[in-house]
Structure formats: C-alpha cells, structure tokens
Amino acid sequence: MYGLINKAVHDLVVTKFGEATWNEIARKAGVNDPHFISMEKYPDEVTYRLVGAASEVLKTPAEQILEAFGEYWTVYSAEAGFGHLLEFAGSNLVDFLKNLDNMHTRVALTFPKLEPPSFRVTDVTDLTDGSLRLHYYSKRPGLAPVAIGMVKGLGKRFNTPVSIRLDRSRANGHDHDEFVVLYGDAARDRR
C-alpha cells in the first residue's frame, strides 16, 4: 500500500489517542521509521502489522479499527489533496458509490502502482427503494470493515442517513464481499 494509507493510520491514531500511543503501536508493529512518504509504496504487511498492533495496544478488535479507518479515510483523502477527485465522483451517495472504480482509475494516474479494490453497485430486488448492493472485490483479505466505514463516512459527507451490513463474505467462501446498503428514508426507517 502507498504511504498515504499508513500516514492516514498515523493521523487517526494521533488525533484520537496521542503521539505516545502511536509510537507504542509503531514499536509493536516493528516499524522502525513511522514517518511514511505518501508517494512511496510499502509492503501490505506493514499496514496489517500496524492494525494488529493498534488492536493490541488499544484493546479493540481489528475490525473496529478498520471500520474507524474507513470512515476517517473519507475525510482524510479529501484533505490530502484528492478533494477535487471526490467531487467528480458524484454529488450524492449512490452516484459516488457507482463511480468509485472510475475515481480509482484517475487516482492511479498519480499512484501508478496502485492496486485499489473494485466496487460494483447493483439493485436489491427484495428490499424497498433506498437500497443497493455494494460488491467489494479486493486482492487484500480482511478489509471489508474498511468498506463499511467508508460507506458510513460517505453518508456523513453527503448528509445522507446510511445503514450497511455485510450480506456475503469472502470469509464464508464467496469470491467477494457483498453489502446491503440502505440510505435516506430507508436507513432512517431502519433505526
């Protein structure tokens, strides 16, 4: 993963828990130089070790940390210079989700070794209006909670109530993760 991801992990931890906690996490993760360069590619294992160490230090399940990161990422990426790309991806939650792959294609112009996940949106035939299925494909295992947090963050970005649940998962033998997303009135009625 690019250093930009690890920098975001750093900023999330420091913002919520302080620099001393970050230093302890970096030490436990075996990261000798915890100052990442945004445009440099790092082994995925570094990020996984950081999440594992954060889980241990914060006494929080890794899934919760990944979800919090996904939500944080929606704000961080805009502030890290990609706000203009986010604006082109859509002006509402549904359009944005439908355009995630197009946005990643544009981001890859800046990050040529980018290996982003892929997203596909389909209708949910067994639910009411205000719902969709979000299909998430990634070569990296265990990151479905990031997608959940990202959708929650996008709901905040677009001032749209959102509810998301994992419906099918790679962990259960499927070839990708699939979420049911309720938004707007459908999410509000669910609460």
C-alpha positions in Angstrom: 0.0 0.0 0.0 1.1 3.5 -0.5 2.5 5.6 2.4 -0.6 7.8 2.2 -2.6 5.0 3.7 -0.1 4.5 6.6 0.0 8.3 7.1 -3.7 8.3 7.5 -3.5 5.4 10.1 -0.9 7.6 11.9 -3.1 10.7 11.8 -6.2 8.8 13.0 -4.3 7.3 16.0 -2.6 10.5 16.9 -5.8 12.5 16.6 -7.8 10.2 18.9 -5.1 8.8 21.2 -1.9 10.9 21.0 1.6 10.6 19.7 2.8 8.4 22.6 0.2 5.8 21.7 1.2 5.9 18.0 4.8 5.4 19.0 3.9 2.3 21.0 1.8 0.9 18.1 4.7 1.5 15.6 7.1 -0.2 18.0 4.9 -3.2 18.5 4.4 -3.4 14.7 8.2 -3.4 14.2 8.1 -0.2 12.2 11.4 1.5 12.7 10.6 4.7 10.9 7.0 5.5 11.4 7.1 8.6 9.2 5.7 7.4 5.9 6.2 9.0 2.5 2.9 9.4 0.8 4.0 8.6 -2.7 6.2 5.6 -1.7 4.8 2.0 -1.9 5.2 -0.1 1.2 4.5 -3.8 1.6 0.9 -4.5 2.6 2.3 -6.4 5.6 3.4 -3.1 7.2 -0.2 -1.9 7.3 -1.6 -5.2 8.6 1.1 -5.2 11.3 0.1 -1.6 12.3 -3.6 -2.6 12.5 -2.7 -5.7 14.6 -0.5 -3.6 17.0 -3.2 -1.0 17.2 -5.7 -3.7 18.1 -3.4 -4.9 20.9 -2.5 -1.5 22.3 -6.0 -0.1 22.1 -7.6 -3.3 23.3 -10.0 -3.0 20.4 -10.9 -5.7 17.8 -9.1 -5.1 14.4 -12.5 -5.0 12.6 -13.5 -1.9 14.7 -10.2 -0.2 13.9 -10.5 -0.9 10.2 -14.1 0.4 10.2 -13.0 3.6 12.0 -10.2 3.9 9.5 -12.6 3.6 6.6 -14.8 6.4 7.9 -11.7 8.5 8.7 -10.3 7.9 5.2 -13.3 9.6 3.5 -12.3 12.9 5.2 -8.6 12.4 5.2 -8.4 11.7 1.4 -10.2 14.9 0.6 -7.9 16.9 2.9 -4.8 15.1 1.5 -5.3 16.7 -1.9 -7.9 14.4 -3.5 -11.0 16.5 -2.8 -11.3 17.5 -6.5 -11.5 13.8 -7.5 -14.1 13.2 -4.8 -16.2 16.0 -6.2 -16.1 14.5 -9.7 -17.1 11.0 -8.4 -20.6 12.2 -7.6 -22.8 14.6 -5.8 -24.7 12.0 -3.8 -24.0 8.7 -2.1 -25.4 6.5 -4.8 -23.6 8.2 -7.7 -20.4 8.3 -5.7 -20.5 4.5 -5.0 -21.3 3.8 -8.7 -18.2 5.9 -9.7 -15.6 4.5 -7.2 -13.8 2.5 -9.9 -13.7 5.5 -12.2 -12.2 7.6 -9.4 -9.6 4.9 -8.6 -8.6 4.9 -12.3 -7.9 8.7 -12.1 -6.0 8.3 -8.8 -3.9 5.6 -10.5 -2.5 8.4 -12.7 -0.8 9.8 -9.6 -0.1 6.4 -8.0 1.0 4.2 -10.9 1.5 1.1 -8.7 -2.0 1.5 -7.1 -3.8 -1.8 -6.6 -7.2 -0.5 -5.4 -10.2 -2.5 -4.6 -13.1 -2.7 -7.1 -16.7 -1.8 -6.4 -19.9 -2.6 -8.3 -23.4 -1.4 -7.4 -26.5 -3.5 -8.1 -30.1 -3.2 -7.1 -31.6 -5.0 -4.2 -34.7 -6.7 -5.6 -36.0 -7.9 -2.2 -36.0 -4.5 -0.5 -37.7 -1.2 -0.9 -36.4 2.0 -2.6 -33.4 3.4 -0.9 -31.3 0.3 -1.0 -28.5 -1.2 -3.1 -26.0 -4.0 -3.1 -22.4 -2.9 -2.9 -20.0 -5.6 -4.3 -16.4 -5.2 -3.0 -13.5 -7.0 -4.7 -10.0 -6.8 -3.2 -6.8 -8.8 -3.5 -6.3 -8.0 0.1 -8.1 -10.2 2.6 -9.9 -8.9 5.7 -10.5 -5.4 4.7 -14.3 -5.5 4.4 -14.7 -3.4 7.6 -12.8 -0.6 5.8 -15.5 -0.5 3.1 -18.2 -0.4 5.8 -16.5 2.6 7.5 -16.1 4.3 4.1 -19.8 4.0 3.3 -20.6 5.4 6.7 -18.2 8.3 6.1 -19.7 8.9 2.7 -23.1 9.1 4.3 -21.8 11.9 6.5 -20.2 13.6 3.6 -23.4 13.6 1.6 -25.6 14.2 4.7 -27.5 11.0 4.0 -28.5 8.5 6.7 -27.0 5.2 5.9 -27.1 1.7 7.2 -24.8 -1.1 5.9 -24.5 -4.8 6.6 -22.2 -7.5 5.3 -24.5 -9.9 3.4 -22.0 -12.3 1.8 -18.3 -12.5 2.6 -15.0 -13.9 1.4 -14.5 -15.3 4.8 -17.5 -17.6 4.2 -16.3 -18.8 0.8 -17.7 -16.2 -1.6 -15.4 -14.7 -4.2 -16.0 -11.2 -2.9 -17.7 -9.3 -0.1 -21.2 -8.0 -0.7 -23.0 -5.4 1.4 -26.6 -4.3 1.6 -26.7 -0.5 1.9 -29.9 1.3 3.0 -29.8 5.1 2.5 -32.1 8.1 3.0 -35.5 7.3 4.4 -34.9 3.5 4.1 -32.0 3.9 6.6 -33.9 6.3 8.8 -36.8 3.9 9.0 -34.5 1.1 9.9 -33.3 2.8 13.1 
